[in-house]
Amino acid sequence: MDTSQTSPLYFVTDCYEPNSAAINRFLAFTKAFEESGIHTVIVFIRPNQNYDKVHLKFKNVVIQYLWENKILIKDKLRYFQQIFWIISFLQRLKKGDNLILNGTTEFLFVFSYFHNKINLYHEITEHPDIGRNTKSLTLRFFHNLYLRRCKSLKGLFVISTELKKYFLCMGIPNNKIHIVNMIGDSSRFDGLERNTNVEKYIAYCGAIVNSKDGVDVLIKAFKIVQEKISDLKLLLIGGFPVREDEIINRNLVTELHLQEQVIFTGEISSDEMPQVLKNAQALVLARPDNLQAKNGFPTKLGEYLLTSNPVIVTNVGDIGLFLKNCESALIATPGDERDIAEKICFALQNKDEAQKIGKRGSEVAMQHFNYKTETKKISRVIFNDPSE
């Protein structure tokens, strides 16, 4: 692919949150850009609470932190401080520079005012209404502004067919909208073997959130599984971003008398995650059928599949376009804990068949969720390269 550059590709996102799904996707793209020889500058607008920085080493990638060496203003004024940082950064760019804004919808309007100077692209993996208070006049104003400014983009990268339909309905031309699938890095699982000396468990990884991933439904399904397979644990890997969900799920575990069987591991490092997932008997994702699931696509599903372990997942969004029940995954009905439990039991009680399903699932991931091939879609759009 011809990606000759007179200036770097700028890849901008909000902040660096280690081990988050959004950042894992962001860094996988960055890795692919580097492997393609694309000189890339990744930019983080603001710090997270711990002022974390990326510790990965790149050859063709420069990392900038707009907040570095700055005195940070507290509270609401910080948002306007961040806008000032962005404007100062954009003013330094050259005419014709290419920039991808990753997520960060609240700042798109600032970047878009420079669309006559730079080639501006935007990548979004969630429906814009997620987490938005539709009754707030202020937020409605900024939401409508966001949609209007999307029309000034050179290109829009979305993660699902439903999200593409949404932006088409909002008046974005079809030739500007490009679907880029969820991605995973298969090299993280190279050479891994399941450790047979650990206790038998199934696992979920990600934020412990009921509205997004149906963790409460998974716990209920696990109770049904326990009645048939007693020597099994459920690992829930991740933190609790919502205090209410922590209370609900811990109480649910107590009510179902699963305190010894359900393990809340907390967050674990990205280095440890591949082996923990590989050691599982099966990996489960019980996403509910809602706006978020219909328009998004779970990044964790790629990592699940790349383990070659059997995957139990609910049929929401675009999942059914890639995975077939009893062929490359075990697909359950959203919100139906008995169906989810039945699929889990099948995986554990039919290990030969489950192993074949897991293997075929990994092949699907390699074909459709490969970070290299998906990044090439972005490169072809930006660098006008028609080659496959």
C-alpha positions in Angstrom: 0.0 0.0 0.0 1.3 3.4 -0.9 1.1 5.6 2.2 3.8 8.1 1.3 3.5 11.2 3.5 4.7 14.7 3.5 3.4 15.1 7.1 2.4 12.7 9.9 -1.1 11.3 10.4 -2.5 12.8 13.6 -4.6 10.3 15.7 -6.3 12.1 18.5 -8.4 10.9 21.5 -9.6 12.1 24.8 -7.3 10.6 27.5 -5.3 7.5 28.2 -7.2 5.0 30.3 -5.0 1.9 30.5 -6.7 -1.4 29.7 -10.0 0.2 28.6 -11.6 -1.3 25.5 -11.5 2.1 23.8 -7.8 2.6 24.4 -7.0 -1.0 23.4 -8.7 -0.4 20.1 -6.9 2.9 19.7 -3.5 1.4 20.4 -4.2 -1.5 18.0 -4.8 0.9 15.2 -1.6 2.8 16.2 0.4 -0.5 16.1 -1.0 -1.2 12.6 -0.2 2.3 11.4 3.4 1.8 12.6 3.7 -1.6 11.0 2.6 0.0 7.7 5.3 2.5 7.9 2.9 5.4 8.5 4.5 8.2 10.5 1.9 8.8 13.2 1.5 11.3 16.0 -1.0 10.1 18.7 -2.4 12.9 20.8 -4.1 12.8 24.2 -6.2 15.9 25.0 -6.5 15.6 28.8 -5.1 13.4 31.6 -7.0 10.7 33.4 -7.2 10.8 37.2 -3.8 9.2 37.6 -2.0 11.2 34.9 -1.1 7.9 33.2 1.1 7.8 30.1 1.6 5.2 27.4 4.6 3.0 28.1 4.7 1.1 24.8 7.7 1.8 22.5 7.2 2.8 18.9 9.5 3.6 16.0 7.3 5.6 13.7 4.9 7.0 16.4 5.3 10.1 18.4 3.1 10.6 21.5 1.9 14.1 22.6 0.0 15.0 25.7 -1.7 18.4 25.3 -2.0 18.6 29.1 1.7 18.0 29.8 3.5 20.8 31.7 0.2 22.7 32.1 -1.4 24.0 35.3 -4.8 22.3 35.3 -7.9 24.3 36.2 -10.5 22.4 38.3 -14.2 21.9 37.9 -16.2 23.2 34.9 -13.6 25.6 33.7 -11.3 22.7 32.8 -13.5 22.0 29.8 -12.8 25.4 28.3 -9.1 25.0 29.2 -9.1 21.8 27.1 -10.7 23.7 24.2 -7.9 26.2 24.4 -5.3 23.4 24.2 -7.0 21.9 21.2 -7.2 25.2 19.3 -3.5 25.9 20.1 -2.6 22.4 18.8 -4.7 22.8 15.6 -3.2 26.2 14.8 0.2 24.5 14.6 -0.8 22.0 12.0 -0.1 22.5 8.3 -2.7 22.9 5.6 -3.6 19.5 4.2 -2.6 17.5 7.3 -4.6 14.4 8.0 -6.3 14.0 11.4 -8.5 11.2 12.9 -10.5 12.2 15.9 -11.2 9.0 17.9 -14.5 9.2 19.8 -14.4 12.4 21.8 -17.7 13.7 20.4 -17.8 16.7 22.7 -14.8 18.2 21.0 -15.7 17.5 17.4 -17.1 21.0 16.9 -13.8 22.6 17.7 -11.8 20.4 15.3 -14.4 20.9 12.6 -13.9 24.6 12.5 -10.5 23.8 11.0 -11.9 21.6 8.3 -10.8 24.0 5.5 -7.2 23.6 6.8 -6.9 19.9 7.7 -8.4 16.7 6.3 -10.6 15.7 9.3 -11.8 12.2 9.9 -13.8 10.9 12.9 -14.1 7.4 14.3 -17.1 6.6 16.6 -18.1 3.2 18.1 -21.1 4.1 20.1 -24.5 5.7 19.3 -24.2 9.5 20.0 -27.2 9.3 22.3 -25.6 6.9 24.8 -25.2 8.5 28.1 -26.8 11.8 27.0 -29.5 13.5 28.9 -32.0 14.2 26.1 -34.1 16.5 28.4 -31.2 19.0 28.9 -31.5 21.9 26.4 -27.7 22.6 26.7 -26.8 19.0 25.8 -29.4 18.9 23.0 -27.8 22.0 21.6 -24.3 20.4 21.6 -25.7 17.2 20.2 -27.3 18.9 17.3 -24.1 20.9 16.8 -22.1 17.6 16.7 -24.4 16.2 14.0 -24.2 19.3 11.9 -20.4 19.4 12.2 -20.2 15.7 11.1 -21.2 16.9 7.7 -17.9 18.8 7.3 -15.9 15.6 7.8 -13.7 14.1 5.0 -14.8 10.7 6.3 -16.6 9.0 9.2 -15.5 5.6 10.5 -18.3 3.6 12.3 -18.3 0.1 13.9 -21.7 -1.3 12.8 -24.3 -1.3 10.1 -26.9 0.3 12.5 -24.5 3.1 13.3 -24.0 3.7 9.6 -27.8 3.8 9.1 -28.1 6.4 11.9 -25.6 8.8 10.3 -27.2 8.3 6.9 -30.5 9.3 8.4 -28.8 12.4 9.8 -27.8 13.5 6.3 -24.2 12.3 6.1 -23.5 11.1 2.5 -23.1 7.4 2.1 -19.6 7.8 0.4 -18.3 9.4 3.6 -19.3 6.7 6.0 -17.1 3.6 6.3 -17.6 0.6 8.5 -14.5 -0.5 10.3 -15.0 -3.7 12.4 -14.1 -4.3 15.9 -10.4 -5.3 16.1 -8.2 -7.6 18.1 -4.5 -8.3 18.2 -3.9 -12.1 17.7 -0.3 -11.8 18.6 -1.3 -11.4 22.3 -2.4 -15.0 22.2 0.5 -16.6 20.3 1.9 -19.7 22.0 -0.6 -19.6 24.9 -1.8 -22.9 26.3 -4.5 -23.4 28.9 -3.1 -24.0 32.4 -4.8 -27.2 33.5 -3.7 -26.7 37.2 -6.1 -23.8 37.8 -9.7 -24.2 39.1 -12.3 -24.7 36.5 -14.0 -21.4 35.6 -15.9 -19.5 33.0 -15.2 -15.8 32.6 -16.4 -12.3 31.6 -14.1 -9.4 31.2 -14.9 -5.7 31.0 -16.6 -3.0 33.1 -19.1 -4.6 35.5 -22.1 -2.8 34.1 -25.6 -4.3 33.7 -27.0 -1.9 31.1 -24.1 -2.5 28.7 -23.1 -6.1 29.2 -25.9 -7.8 31.2 -23.7 -8.9 34.1 -26.7 -9.4 36.3 -28.3 -11.7 33.8 -25.0 -13.6 33.5 -25.0 -14.1 37.3 -28.5 -15.5 37.2 -27.6 -17.8 34.4 -24.6 -19.0 36.3 -26.8 -20.0 39.2 -28.7 -22.3 36.8 -25.4 -23.8 35.6 -24.3 -24.4 39.1 -27.2 -26.7 39.7 -25.8 -29.0 37.0 -22.0 -28.3 37.2 -21.1 -27.6 40.8 -17.3 -27.5 40.5 -17.3 -24.3 38.4 -16.6 -20.7 39.2 -17.5 -17.5 37.4 -14.7 -14.9 37.1 -16.0 -11.3 36.6 -12.9 -9.4 35.5 -13.1 -5.7 35.7 -14.0 -2.7 37.8 -17.3 -1.1 38.8 -17.7 2.3 37.0 -21.2 2.6 38.4 -21.6 2.3 42.2 -25.2 1.2 41.8 -24.2 -1.8 39.7 -21.7 -2.9 42.2 -24.4 -2.9 45.0 -26.9 -4.7 42.8 -24.5 -7.4 41.6 -22.8 -8.1 45.0 -26.3 -8.3 46.6 -27.4 -10.6 43.8 -24.5 -12.9 44.4 -25.4 -13.0 48.1 -29.1 -13.7 47.5 -28.2 -16.6 45.2 -25.7 -18.0 47.7 -22.8 -17.8 45.2 -20.3 -16.0 47.3 -17.8 -18.8 47.0 -18.4 -19.4 43.3 -18.5 -15.9 41.8 -15.2 -14.1 41.9 -15.0 -10.3 41.4 -11.3 -10.1 40.4 -11.2 -6.3 39.9 -9.1 -4.9 37.1 -6.1 -6.9 35.9 -3.3 -5.8 33.6 -3.4 -6.1 29.9 -0.3 -8.3 30.1 -2.1 -10.8 32.4 -5.4 -10.8 30.5 -4.6 -13.1 27.6 -3.6 -16.0 29.9 -6.5 -15.5 32.2 -8.9 -15.7 29.3 -7.1 -18.7 27.8 -7.4 -20.6 31.0 -11.2 -20.3 31.0 -13.4 -23.2 30.1 -15.6 -20.8 28.2 -16.1 -17.0 27.8 -19.4 -15.4 28.1 -21.0 -12.1 27.1 -24.7 -11.6 27.9 -25.3 -8.2 26.3 -28.9 -7.0 26.5 -30.8 -5.9 23.4 -30.7 -2.1 23.7 -29.6 1.0 21.9 -26.0 0.6 22.9 -25.8 -3.1 21.8 -27.6 -2.5 18.5 -25.3 0.3 17.4 -22.0 -0.8 19.0 -19.9 -3.9 18.8 -18.1 -5.4 21.9 -14.3 -5.2 21.6 -13.9 -7.9 24.2 -15.6 -10.4 21.8 -12.5 -10.3 19.6 -10.3 -11.3 22.4 -12.7 -14.0 23.5 -12.6 -15.5 20.0 -8.9 -15.3 19.6 -8.4 -17.6 22.6 -9.9 -20.4 20.6 -12.1 -21.1 23.6 -15.9 -21.6 23.1 -17.7 -18.3 23.3 -21.3 -17.8 24.5 -22.7 -14.5 23.3 -26.2 -13.0 23.0 -27.5 -12.2 19.5 -27.5 -8.4 19.4 -26.3 -5.8 16.9 -24.1 -7.1 14.1 -22.9 -10.2 16.0 -25.1 -12.5 13.9 -23.5 -11.2 10.7 -20.2 -12.7 11.7 -21.0 -15.6 14.1 -23.3 -18.6 13.6 -24.8 -20.6 16.4 -23.1 -23.9 17.1 -20.7 -23.2 14.3 -18.4 -20.4 15.4 -20.0 -19.5 18.7 -22.9 -20.5 21.0 -25.5 -17.7 20.5 -28.2 -17.1 23.1 -31.3 -14.9 23.4 -30.6 -11.6 25.0 -32.0 -11.3 28.6 -32.9 -15.0 28.7 -30.8 -16.5 31.6 -32.0 -20.0 31.0 -31.0 -20.0 27.3 -27.6 -18.5 28.3 -27.2 -21.2 31.0 -28.1 -23.9 28.5 -25.4 -22.7 26.1 -22.8 -22.6 28.9 -23.7 -26.2 29.9 -23.4 -27.4 26.3 -19.9 -25.9 26.0 -18.8 -27.6 29.3 -20.5 -31.0 28.7 -19.6 -31.4 25.0 -15.9 -30.5 25.1 -14.9 -31.9 21.7 -17.6 -30.1 19.9 -17.1 -26.9 21.9 -13.4 -27.0 21.0 -14.2 -27.2 17.3 -16.6 -24.2 17.8 -13.9 -22.3 19.5 -11.4 -23.0 16.8 -13.8 -21.8 14.1 -14.6 -18.7 16.2 -10.9 -17.8 16.2 -10.8 -18.2 12.4 -13.7 -15.7 12.1 -11.8 -13.3 14.3 -8.7 -13.6 12.2 -10.6 -12.9 9.1 -13.0 -10.2 10.1 -11.6 -8.6 13.3 -7.9 -8.5 12.4 -6.3 -5.2 13.4 -4.1 -5.1 10.3 -6.9 -5.6 7.7 -9.3 -3.2 9.4 -6.6 -0.5 9.7 -6.0 -0.8 6.0 -9.6 0.3 5.4 -8.8 3.5 7.2 -5.5 3.9 5.3 -7.2 3.4 1.9 -9.7 6.1 2.7 -7.2 8.7 3.9 -4.4 8.0 1.4 -6.8 7.3 -1.6 -5.2 3.9 -2.2 -7.6 1.6 -4.0 -5.5 -1.5 -3.5 -6.8 -4.4 -1.5 
